[in-house]
């Protein structure tokens, strides 16, 4: 079998596109990120497809939002950078409002399209230090479809589905395994891959309690992507035209792992227009990290090499240690101020802060799932134009943000004096930035 054939087998067994939430790390759209993610009640654009689908029913015109955002992490263990990949990609949102039975309704679609990986999963050993919330989590595509309806004036509900695909498959090789000359191998390849669509719900409620106060409640379902893969070789071991060293042997490897975990989330939020020019938003979110499983793979290995079986002893598969993550509560605060206005232009300044406590305990045993308490600080601005001439007559908005996430330094002291990793100190920061535009029709 050629190297190209092996590469094809690996590609086909790679996990399929996973729709989860890189927005959990950076945000979705420039306005929400600039306000610290405090957007359950304050969202007023297509990013409602992520923050709170019920808010789609509060919009009056067709909107297309297009933007680009990136996050550049510098995460270190004992001052050595772990080279965690950047997260960057294009954000797109579409809102189509209308009326049914005199009630406002809207359909929305949200998409984050990474420009590095549609998705990336990699299973590392439990002992390998990694920043669990930044390793694979931001490296994926986010896609959701939502619908919202105004139940009574001022009260709207919305719900939607986000999508991902899990992979289950087997690579099967049959023929001659060349020994001691691998180039003499003659193997036939068979691949059986099954893509299973997984859906998780998100929903919300939005209530205009007073002319100056909006309240909201949103829910996002949790999931873990299961990767189930197997590899089997059947055949003889030896050289062509000679008696085989092993007659009709086999090697079988079965790997099951869970990755790209997203915690179940419930968020309560408010947006208060404290002056005609100034809006304050506050969110309080509960993240169910206690359901986080060890993301390392369990491996089942079996083989038959004839008379050589007595010389090979396969160790038993040990259970993966529990990571013991716990639930957390995340407060977010955002501010938007109309700094300057004219008959055809308006400039808004924005800022935000969020505190995200770590769900991970101190890594005192054999696991090294690193995470730290995080402070998110953000600033941004938005320029709204009344239109762009005769072609674009409706308002057009351009927004930008920059965000700095500071990870508090944390020392992990091992209980065992012979731990192969030993004690270490972890800290770092993430710098994120982005721009977006909003077009109304």
C-alpha positions as CSV (number, residue, x, y, z in Angstrom):
1,X,0.0,0.0,0.0
2,X,1.4,3.5,-0.9
3,X,1.9,6.4,1.4
4,X,-0.8,8.2,-0.4
5,X,-3.2,5.4,0.5
6,X,-2.3,5.7,4.2
7,X,-2.7,9.5,4.0
8,X,-6.2,9.0,2.5
9,X,-7.2,6.6,5.2
10,X,-6.1,9.0,7.9
11,X,-8.0,11.8,6.3
12,X,-11.2,9.9,6.0
13,X,-11.0,8.8,9.6
14,X,-10.3,12.4,10.8
15,X,-13.3,13.9,12.8
16,X,-15.9,15.7,10.7
17,X,-16.9,19.3,11.0
18,X,-17.9,20.1,14.5
19,X,-20.2,23.0,15.2
20,X,-19.5,24.3,18.6
21,X,-18.5,27.6,20.1
22,X,-15.2,29.4,19.5
23,X,-17.3,32.4,20.5
24,X,-17.1,31.0,24.1
25,X,-13.5,32.1,24.0
26,X,-13.5,35.3,22.0
27,X,-17.2,36.3,21.4
28,X,-19.3,36.5,18.3
29,X,-19.2,39.8,16.5
30,X,-17.4,43.0,17.4
31,X,-20.2,44.6,19.5
32,X,-20.8,41.7,21.8
33,X,-17.0,41.1,22.4
34,X,-16.5,44.9,23.0
35,X,-19.1,44.7,25.8
36,X,-17.5,41.8,27.6
37,X,-20.0,39.3,26.2
38,X,-22.8,40.8,28.3
39,X,-25.3,40.4,25.5
40,X,-28.2,38.2,26.5
41,X,-30.5,41.2,26.8
42,X,-28.4,43.8,25.0
43,X,-27.9,42.1,21.6
44,X,-29.5,43.9,18.7
45,X,-27.9,42.4,15.6
46,X,-27.4,39.0,14.0
47,X,-25.2,37.8,16.8
48,X,-28.4,37.0,18.6
49,X,-28.1,33.6,16.8
50,X,-25.4,32.9,19.4
51,X,-26.2,35.0,22.5
52,X,-30.0,34.8,22.7
53,X,-32.2,33.7,19.8
54,X,-35.3,35.4,21.3
55,X,-33.8,38.8,20.5
56,X,-34.1,38.1,16.8
57,X,-37.8,38.9,17.1
58,X,-37.0,42.4,18.2
59,X,-35.3,43.3,14.9
60,X,-37.3,45.1,12.2
61,X,-35.2,44.8,9.0
62,X,-33.2,42.2,7.1
63,X,-29.7,42.3,8.4
64,X,-26.4,40.8,7.1
65,X,-23.5,41.0,9.5
66,X,-20.0,40.1,8.2
67,X,-16.8,40.3,10.3
68,X,-13.4,38.9,11.1
69,X,-11.9,38.2,14.5
70,X,-8.8,36.5,15.9
71,X,-7.4,35.5,19.3
72,X,-3.6,35.2,19.9
73,X,-2.8,33.2,23.1
74,X,0.5,33.3,24.9
75,X,0.2,30.5,27.5
76,X,3.2,29.4,29.5
77,X,4.3,26.6,31.9
78,X,7.3,27.7,33.9
79,X,7.8,30.6,31.5
80,X,7.9,28.3,28.5
81,X,5.4,29.1,25.8
82,X,3.2,26.0,24.9
83,X,2.6,27.5,21.4
84,X,-1.2,27.2,21.6
85,X,-2.6,27.9,18.1
86,X,-4.3,31.2,17.3
87,X,-8.0,31.2,16.7
88,X,-9.2,33.3,13.7
89,X,-12.0,33.3,11.2
90,X,-14.9,35.0,9.6
91,X,-18.2,35.7,11.3
92,X,-21.5,35.8,9.3
93,X,-25.0,36.3,10.6
94,X,-28.3,36.7,8.7
95,X,-31.6,37.9,10.1
96,X,-34.9,37.7,8.2
97,X,-37.8,39.3,10.2
98,X,-41.5,39.2,9.3
99,X,-45.0,38.8,10.7
100,X,-47.3,35.9,11.2
101,X,-50.8,36.4,12.6
102,X,-49.8,39.9,13.5
103,X,-46.9,38.7,15.6
104,X,-43.3,39.5,14.8
105,X,-41.2,36.5,13.8
106,X,-37.7,36.2,12.7
107,X,-35.3,33.5,11.3
108,X,-31.6,33.8,12.0
109,X,-28.4,32.0,11.0
110,X,-25.0,32.4,12.6
111,X,-21.7,31.1,11.3
112,X,-18.1,31.3,12.5
113,X,-15.8,30.0,9.7
114,X,-12.2,29.4,10.8
115,X,-9.5,30.0,8.3
116,X,-7.1,27.4,9.7
117,X,-9.2,24.3,10.5
118,X,-12.9,23.5,10.0
119,X,-12.3,21.5,13.2
120,X,-9.3,20.1,15.0
121,X,-9.2,17.3,17.5
122,X,-6.1,15.7,19.0
123,X,-6.0,13.3,21.8
124,X,-3.0,13.9,24.1
125,X,-1.9,11.6,27.0
126,X,-3.4,12.4,30.4
127,X,0.0,13.4,31.7
128,X,0.7,15.9,28.9
129,X,0.3,19.4,30.2
130,X,-2.2,21.4,28.1
131,X,-4.5,24.4,28.7
132,X,-7.8,22.5,28.5
133,X,-10.0,25.5,27.7
134,X,-7.8,26.8,24.9
135,X,-6.3,23.6,23.2
136,X,-9.0,22.4,20.7
137,X,-11.9,24.4,21.9
138,X,-11.5,27.5,19.7
139,X,-10.5,25.5,16.6
140,X,-13.8,24.7,15.1
141,X,-16.7,25.8,13.0
142,X,-19.9,27.2,14.6
143,X,-23.2,27.0,12.8
144,X,-26.7,27.6,14.2
145,X,-30.2,28.1,12.8
146,X,-32.8,29.8,14.9
147,X,-36.4,31.0,14.9
148,X,-38.0,33.6,17.2
149,X,-41.5,34.8,17.8
150,X,-43.1,37.7,19.7
151,X,-45.6,36.0,22.0
152,X,-47.2,39.3,23.2
153,X,-45.9,42.8,22.7
154,X,-42.6,43.1,24.5
155,X,-42.1,39.4,25.2
156,X,-40.3,37.1,22.7
157,X,-39.1,33.5,22.7
158,X,-36.6,31.9,20.4
159,X,-34.9,28.6,19.9
160,X,-32.4,27.0,17.5
161,X,-30.1,24.1,16.8
162,X,-26.4,23.9,16.4
163,X,-24.9,21.1,14.5
164,X,-21.8,18.8,14.6
165,X,-20.8,15.4,13.3
166,X,-19.1,12.6,15.2
167,X,-16.9,10.1,13.4
168,X,-17.0,6.3,13.8
169,X,-14.9,4.3,11.3
170,X,-12.5,1.5,10.6
171,X,-9.4,1.2,8.4
172,X,-8.9,-2.4,7.4
173,X,-5.7,-3.6,5.7
174,X,-5.3,-7.1,4.3
175,X,-2.4,-8.8,2.6
176,X,1.3,-9.2,3.2
177,X,3.3,-7.2,5.8
178,X,6.9,-7.1,4.5
179,X,9.4,-8.3,7.2
180,X,12.3,-7.5,7.5
181,X,11.8,-5.3,4.4
182,X,8.7,-3.1,4.8
183,X,9.0,-1.9,1.2
184,X,7.9,-5.5,0.1
185,X,4.5,-5.0,1.8
186,X,1.5,-5.7,-0.4
187,X,-1.7,-4.5,1.3
188,X,-5.3,-3.8,0.2
189,X,-7.1,-1.0,1.8
190,X,-10.8,-0.9,2.9
191,X,-12.4,2.0,4.8
192,X,-15.7,2.1,6.5
193,X,-16.7,5.6,8.0
194,X,-20.0,6.6,9.5
195,X,-20.7,10.2,10.2
196,X,-23.4,10.7,12.8
197,X,-25.1,14.2,13.1
198,X,-25.3,15.5,16.6
199,X,-27.6,18.5,17.4
200,X,-27.8,20.5,20.6
201,X,-30.4,23.2,21.4
202,X,-30.1,26.7,22.5
203,X,-33.0,28.9,23.4
204,X,-34.0,32.2,25.1
205,X,-36.5,34.6,26.4
206,X,-36.4,38.4,26.0
207,X,-38.7,40.7,27.8
208,X,-39.0,44.5,27.5
209,X,-39.9,45.1,31.1
210,X,-40.0,48.9,30.8
211,X,-39.1,51.4,28.1
212,X,-35.6,51.6,29.6
213,X,-35.0,48.0,30.9
214,X,-34.8,44.7,29.0
215,X,-34.5,41.3,30.7
216,X,-33.4,38.0,29.2
217,X,-32.8,34.4,29.9
218,X,-30.8,32.1,27.6
219,X,-29.9,28.4,27.6
220,X,-27.2,26.6,25.6
221,X,-26.9,22.8,25.6
222,X,-23.7,20.9,26.3
223,X,-22.0,18.2,24.4
224,X,-18.7,16.3,24.0
225,X,-17.6,15.1,20.6
226,X,-17.0,11.3,20.6
227,X,-14.3,10.0,18.2
228,X,-14.6,6.2,17.7
229,X,-11.9,4.8,15.4
230,X,-10.4,1.3,14.7
231,X,-7.5,0.0,12.7
232,X,-7.0,-3.6,11.7
233,X,-4.4,-5.5,9.7
234,X,-5.0,-9.1,8.6
235,X,-2.5,-11.2,6.7
236,X,0.9,-12.8,6.6
237,X,4.2,-11.4,7.8
238,X,7.3,-12.1,5.7
239,X,8.5,-11.7,2.1
240,X,7.0,-12.6,-1.2
241,X,7.6,-16.1,-2.6
242,X,9.0,-17.3,0.8
243,X,7.4,-19.1,3.7
244,X,5.8,-16.5,6.0
245,X,7.3,-15.7,9.4
246,X,3.7,-15.3,10.7
247,X,0.9,-17.1,8.9
248,X,-2.6,-15.4,9.0
249,X,-1.9,-13.0,11.8
250,X,-3.7,-9.8,12.8
251,X,-3.3,-6.5,14.7
252,X,-6.4,-4.7,16.0
253,X,-6.4,-1.2,17.6
254,X,-9.6,0.5,18.8
255,X,-9.5,4.0,20.1
256,X,-12.4,6.0,21.7
257,X,-12.0,9.5,23.0
258,X,-14.1,12.6,23.9
259,X,-13.1,16.1,22.8
260,X,-14.4,19.6,22.0
261,X,-16.4,19.7,25.2
262,X,-18.9,22.4,25.7
263,X,-20.5,22.9,29.1
264,X,-24.3,23.4,29.5
265,X,-24.9,27.1,30.1
266,X,-27.8,29.2,31.6
267,X,-27.5,33.0,31.4
268,X,-29.6,35.7,33.0
269,X,-29.1,39.2,31.7
270,X,-30.3,42.8,31.7
271,X,-29.8,45.9,29.6
272,X,-30.6,49.2,31.2
273,X,-30.7,52.5,29.3
274,X,-29.7,54.7,32.2
275,X,-29.6,57.8,30.1
276,X,-30.7,58.4,26.5
277,X,-27.1,58.0,25.4
278,X,-25.8,55.2,27.7
279,X,-26.7,51.5,28.1
280,X,-25.4,49.2,30.8
281,X,-25.6,45.5,30.4
282,X,-25.0,42.7,32.9
283,X,-25.0,38.9,32.5
284,X,-24.7,36.2,35.0
285,X,-24.0,32.7,33.5
286,X,-23.8,29.2,35.0
287,X,-21.4,26.8,33.2
288,X,-21.8,23.1,34.0
289,X,-18.2,22.0,33.8
290,X,-18.8,19.2,36.3
291,X,-19.8,17.0,33.2
292,X,-16.3,17.4,31.7
293,X,-14.8,13.9,31.0
294,X,-11.1,13.1,30.6
295,X,-10.4,13.9,26.9
296,X,-7.6,11.3,26.5
297,X,-8.4,8.2,24.4
298,X,-9.0,4.7,25.8
299,X,-7.2,2.2,23.6
300,X,-8.0,-1.5,23.1
301,X,-5.2,-3.4,21.5
302,X,-5.2,-7.1,20.4
303,X,-3.0,-9.1,18.1
304,X,-2.2,-12.6,16.9
305,X,1.4,-13.2,15.7
306,X,1.3,-17.0,15.8
307,X,4.3,-18.7,17.6
308,X,5.5,-15.3,18.8
309,X,2.4,-14.7,21.0
310,X,4.2,-16.0,24.1
311,X,6.8,-13.3,23.8
312,X,4.3,-10.4,23.8
313,X,2.3,-9.4,26.9
314,X,-0.2,-6.6,26.4
315,X,-0.7,-4.5,29.6
316,X,-4.3,-4.1,30.7
317,X,-6.1,-0.8,29.8
318,X,-6.3,1.3,33.0
319,X,-9.3,3.6,33.6
320,X,-8.7,7.3,32.8
321,X,-8.5,9.4,35.9
322,X,-11.4,11.7,36.6
323,X,-10.5,15.4,35.9
324,X,-12.8,16.6,38.8
325,X,-13.9,19.8,37.1
326,X,-16.6,21.8,38.8
327,X,-19.4,24.2,37.8
328,X,-18.6,27.9,37.7
329,X,-20.6,31.2,37.7
330,X,-19.4,33.9,35.3
331,X,-20.4,37.6,35.7
332,X,-20.1,39.9,32.7
333,X,-20.5,43.7,32.5
334,X,-20.8,45.8,29.4
335,X,-21.2,49.5,28.6
336,X,-22.2,51.4,25.5
337,X,-22.3,55.2,25.2
338,X,-23.3,57.4,22.3
339,X,-20.3,59.6,22.1
340,X,-21.1,61.7,19.1
341,X,-24.0,62.1,16.7
342,X,-25.0,64.1,13.6
343,X,-27.9,63.8,11.2
344,X,-26.1,61.1,9.2
345,X,-23.6,59.6,11.5
346,X,-23.3,58.3,15.1
347,X,-20.3,57.1,17.0
348,X,-20.6,54.7,20.0
349,X,-17.9,53.8,22.5
350,X,-18.0,50.4,24.3
351,X,-16.3,48.6,27.1
352,X,-16.6,45.4,29.1
353,X,-15.3,43.2,31.8
354,X,-15.8,39.6,32.7
355,X,-14.4,37.3,35.4
356,X,-14.3,33.6,34.6
357,X,-13.2,31.4,37.5
358,X,-11.4,28.2,36.6
359,X,-13.5,25.0,36.6
360,X,-10.3,23.0,37.0
361,X,-8.9,21.9,40.4
362,X,-5.2,22.2,41.2
363,X,-3.4,19.4,39.2
364,X,-1.9,17.5,42.1
365,X,-2.1,13.9,40.6
366,X,-1.4,12.4,37.2
367,X,-3.6,14.7,35.1
368,X,-2.4,18.1,33.8
369,X,-5.5,19.8,32.5
370,X,-4.4,23.3,33.1
371,X,-6.7,26.3,33.6
372,X,-6.6,29.6,35.5
373,X,-9.0,32.2,36.7
374,X,-9.4,34.7,33.9
375,X,-10.1,38.4,33.6
376,X,-11.5,39.6,30.3
377,X,-11.0,43.4,29.6
378,X,-12.4,44.8,26.3
379,X,-12.8,48.1,24.4
380,X,-14.5,48.9,21.2
381,X,-16.3,51.4,19.0
382,X,-19.1,51.5,16.4
383,X,-19.7,53.9,13.6
384,X,-23.2,54.1,12.1
385,X,-23.9,55.8,8.8
386,X,-27.4,56.7,7.5
387,X,-26.6,55.1,4.2
388,X,-24.2,54.8,1.4
389,X,-25.9,56.7,-1.4
390,X,-28.6,55.6,-3.7
391,X,-27.6,51.9,-3.7
392,X,-27.5,51.3,0.1
393,X,-30.2,53.6,1.5
394,X,-30.6,51.9,4.9
395,X,-28.2,52.4,7.8
396,X,-24.8,50.7,7.7
397,X,-22.7,50.0,10.8
398,X,-19.0,49.3,11.3
399,X,-17.7,48.0,14.6
400,X,-14.3,47.1,16.1
401,X,-13.0,45.7,19.3
402,X,-9.9,44.6,21.2
403,X,-9.9,42.3,24.2
404,X,-7.2,41.2,26.6
405,X,-7.7,38.1,28.7
406,X,-5.3,37.8,31.7
407,X,-4.8,34.4,33.3
408,X,-3.9,34.6,36.9
409,X,-0.7,32.8,37.7
410,X,-1.3,29.4,39.3
411,X,1.2,26.9,40.9
412,X,0.5,23.2,40.7
413,X,2.3,21.1,43.3
414,X,2.3,17.3,42.8
415,X,1.5,14.9,45.7
416,X,4.1,12.4,44.4
417,X,7.8,13.3,44.7
418,X,8.4,11.1,41.6
419,X,5.7,12.5,39.4
420,X,7.2,12.6,35.8
421,X,6.0,16.2,35.2
422,X,6.6,17.6,38.7
423,X,5.5,20.9,40.1
424,X,5.0,23.8,37.7
425,X,3.6,27.3,37.4
426,X,1.1,28.3,34.7
427,X,0.0,31.7,33.5
428,X,-0.4,33.7,30.3
429,X,-2.7,36.0,28.4
430,X,-4.8,36.1,25.2
431,X,-5.1,39.2,22.9
432,X,-8.2,39.2,20.7
433,X,-9.4,41.7,18.1
434,X,-12.0,41.9,15.4
435,X,-14.1,44.1,13.1
436,X,-17.6,43.6,11.7
437,X,-20.0,45.4,9.4
438,X,-23.8,45.4,9.5
439,X,-25.9,45.9,6.4
440,X,-29.7,46.5,6.5
441,X,-32.2,46.0,3.7
